[in-house]
């Protein structure tokens, strides 16, 4: 398929959404507007190979090589692209059982991931097993609500990172799920869990006010929604209570969204919440357009690999 036709086809179902108090009022194709593309995955669970043709649910879908080809095409279309992962990189195929995560990190590095957060299954070989694989990861791990101060991971995980693309400052911070009751304490040891709702508000404020970011992204392994249960923090809850977040990239619940959910935050602005299922079957693609005044619109789509 020709590159131009591919981009046109994959963007066809994306809806244009104005973010903040005002959106773009003129054609998004004019040179005055800068385009930032966010690509993302979640819950790949060590699925390196594509599903076979006889697989009843996902025949001929997924696979790292195919994902790499899609990413290359999109980066050619827009060099101002970030590639992010929302956790649970490990566990699910014999590749993890045999290599312990080495292959997953090496392949993600070849695909030039910019950052990832940490999911509960990334502790399946223990925190020592996760630490042992870090030299194979040529990208940063972000987690603002896991305090690793008393563990071997101390100093190896950042709360957030700021990227600059075409003069646009993009702040990305990470959040993880409550590990107690989900993961054996012997595996995560002295890792301390902090409330992700409170941390999300602190991080987004820092990125907006101190770092002066134009786009703020939450990379979350908290989960999309829990039937509206107010006692369990979810991505939808974080979005609703936020002030400065533009996009939440989610994981953990294996929720497939054909396009991002639009949530109104605490000050009446729009927040995009997206998650693309699991096993590398889909690649999320969010395009942000910013004018000279940094007013933003966005459109998103899930691309089947």
MOPE-V902454 format. One record per residue. RES is the residue in three letters. PHI is phi in whole degrees, 0 to 359 (none if undefined). D_FIRST is the distance of its C-alpha to the first C-alpha in Angstrom with 2 decimals. Layout:
# MOPE-V902454
res	phi	d_first
RES	PHI	D_FIRST
RES	PHI	D_FIRST
This chain:
# MOPE-V902454
res	phi	d_first
UNK	none	0.00
UNK	295	3.79
UNK	303	6.38
UNK	295	8.50
UNK	295	6.79
UNK	298	6.34
UNK	298	9.95
UNK	297	11.14
UNK	292	10.31
UNK	288	11.84
UNK	264	14.73
UNK	297	15.61
UNK	266	18.34
UNK	282	19.91
UNK	263	23.44
UNK	278	25.10
UNK	236	28.29
UNK	277	31.16
UNK	248	32.81
UNK	78	36.44
UNK	284	39.07
UNK	214	36.98
UNK	245	33.33
UNK	290	31.47
UNK	251	32.92
UNK	242	30.85
UNK	300	27.21
UNK	288	25.17
UNK	274	23.19
UNK	291	26.39
UNK	291	27.04
UNK	290	29.93
UNK	258	27.84
UNK	263	26.53
UNK	247	23.47
UNK	243	23.67
UNK	253	20.92
UNK	248	22.21
UNK	256	20.11
UNK	205	22.16
UNK	228	22.85
UNK	202	26.11
UNK	52	27.97
UNK	290	25.63
UNK	52	28.79
UNK	62	28.03
UNK	277	25.01
UNK	273	23.44
UNK	272	21.80
UNK	289	19.46
UNK	293	21.40
UNK	285	21.89
UNK	294	20.90
UNK	266	24.49
UNK	294	24.70
UNK	293	25.95
UNK	260	24.74
UNK	229	21.55
UNK	298	20.13
UNK	60	17.21
UNK	247	16.99
UNK	82	17.74
UNK	102	18.39
UNK	295	18.88
UNK	298	16.42
UNK	293	13.45
UNK	299	15.03
UNK	300	15.42
UNK	296	11.76
UNK	298	11.24
UNK	297	14.45
UNK	299	13.66
UNK	298	10.71
UNK	292	13.20
UNK	293	16.04
UNK	294	14.55
UNK	292	14.29
UNK	216	17.80
UNK	297	20.08
UNK	274	22.62
UNK	234	21.32
UNK	249	23.47
UNK	239	22.58
UNK	231	25.33
UNK	229	26.47
UNK	259	29.13
UNK	94	30.93
UNK	58	31.59
UNK	287	29.63
UNK	269	32.11
UNK	74	33.29
UNK	146	31.62
UNK	221	30.79
UNK	299	32.89
UNK	302	31.09
UNK	288	33.17
UNK	300	36.30
UNK	272	36.12
UNK	260	34.86
UNK	69	36.18
UNK	107	33.21
UNK	301	32.89
UNK	296	29.47
UNK	301	28.09
UNK	292	29.39
UNK	295	28.28
UNK	289	24.65
UNK	298	24.70
UNK	293	26.22
UNK	295	23.49
UNK	283	20.95
UNK	62	23.43
UNK	300	24.57
UNK	270	27.01
UNK	194	29.35
UNK	213	30.07
UNK	257	32.96
UNK	250	35.03
UNK	263	34.98
UNK	298	37.87
UNK	286	36.30
UNK	286	35.94
UNK	261	39.73
UNK	294	39.63
UNK	259	40.88
UNK	82	43.25
UNK	295	43.20
UNK	290	44.27
UNK	293	41.26
UNK	295	38.93
UNK	301	40.84
UNK	297	40.64
UNK	268	36.83
UNK	303	36.66
UNK	299	36.71
UNK	273	33.28
UNK	259	31.77
UNK	264	30.85
UNK	213	30.50
UNK	265	33.20
UNK	259	34.45
UNK	240	35.63
UNK	204	38.26
UNK	269	40.90
UNK	249	42.78
UNK	254	43.27
UNK	267	46.32
UNK	263	46.16
UNK	306	49.37
UNK	256	51.31
UNK	231	48.58
UNK	293	46.99
UNK	276	43.90
UNK	302	46.03
UNK	87	44.54
UNK	251	41.13
UNK	229	39.61
UNK	262	39.40
UNK	289	39.92
UNK	205	37.38
UNK	216	35.43
UNK	249	34.69
UNK	250	31.54
UNK	239	31.29
UNK	233	28.05
UNK	54	28.47
UNK	81	32.08
UNK	265	31.38
UNK	272	33.35
UNK	243	31.66
UNK	261	34.07
UNK	235	32.96
UNK	233	35.56
UNK	247	35.51
UNK	224	37.37
UNK	235	38.18
UNK	283	39.64
UNK	299	43.33
UNK	274	43.80
UNK	299	47.29
UNK	87	47.26
UNK	249	43.63
UNK	231	43.97
UNK	300	47.09
UNK	301	48.98
UNK	299	49.50
UNK	275	45.78
UNK	259	45.49
UNK	53	49.17
UNK	267	50.39
UNK	298	47.16
UNK	255	48.31
UNK	269	46.29
UNK	248	46.62
UNK	301	45.97
UNK	291	42.32
UNK	293	43.20
UNK	293	45.84
UNK	295	43.83
UNK	298	40.83
UNK	289	43.19
UNK	294	44.72
UNK	295	41.47
UNK	293	39.89
UNK	294	43.18
UNK	300	43.28
UNK	293	39.74
UNK	282	40.47
UNK	272	44.04
UNK	273	44.50
UNK	272	41.11
UNK	58	40.29
UNK	284	36.68
UNK	272	34.52
UNK	232	32.22
UNK	234	33.59
UNK	238	31.59
UNK	260	33.24
UNK	260	31.58
UNK	244	33.33
UNK	245	34.01
UNK	267	36.62
UNK	115	34.95
UNK	294	33.56
UNK	197	36.62
UNK	232	39.65
UNK	55	40.59
UNK	72	42.07
UNK	296	44.63
UNK	289	46.24
UNK	273	47.49
UNK	241	44.08
UNK	291	42.03
UNK	228	38.43
UNK	298	35.54
UNK	297	36.44
UNK	293	40.03
UNK	299	39.14
UNK	298	37.05
UNK	298	39.88
UNK	265	42.48
UNK	274	40.61
UNK	236	41.20
UNK	240	38.78
UNK	281	35.68
UNK	263	32.45
UNK	214	30.14
UNK	248	30.96
UNK	261	28.38
UNK	254	29.92
UNK	203	30.30
UNK	87	32.88
UNK	272	32.81
UNK	55	29.30
UNK	277	28.72
UNK	262	25.31
UNK	242	24.80
UNK	296	21.76
UNK	208	22.81
UNK	297	25.77
UNK	282	29.33
UNK	256	31.32
UNK	241	34.88
UNK	272	37.74
UNK	275	39.57
UNK	290	43.31
UNK	245	43.40
UNK	87	41.25
UNK	270	37.98
UNK	267	34.59
UNK	236	33.12
UNK	266	29.68
UNK	237	29.79
UNK	225	26.67
UNK	202	26.12
UNK	240	23.15
UNK	80	24.98
UNK	193	25.22
UNK	65	24.16
UNK	72	20.93
UNK	288	19.19
UNK	232	18.14
UNK	239	17.58
UNK	281	19.54
UNK	221	18.53
UNK	240	21.35
UNK	254	21.37
UNK	254	24.90
UNK	240	26.00
UNK	237	29.45
UNK	270	31.60
UNK	296	34.50
UNK	266	36.77
UNK	68	34.42
UNK	293	33.98
UNK	236	30.87
UNK	233	28.30
UNK	213	25.53
UNK	219	22.64
UNK	223	21.14
UNK	205	18.63
UNK	256	18.03
UNK	257	14.55
UNK	286	14.58
UNK	273	13.84
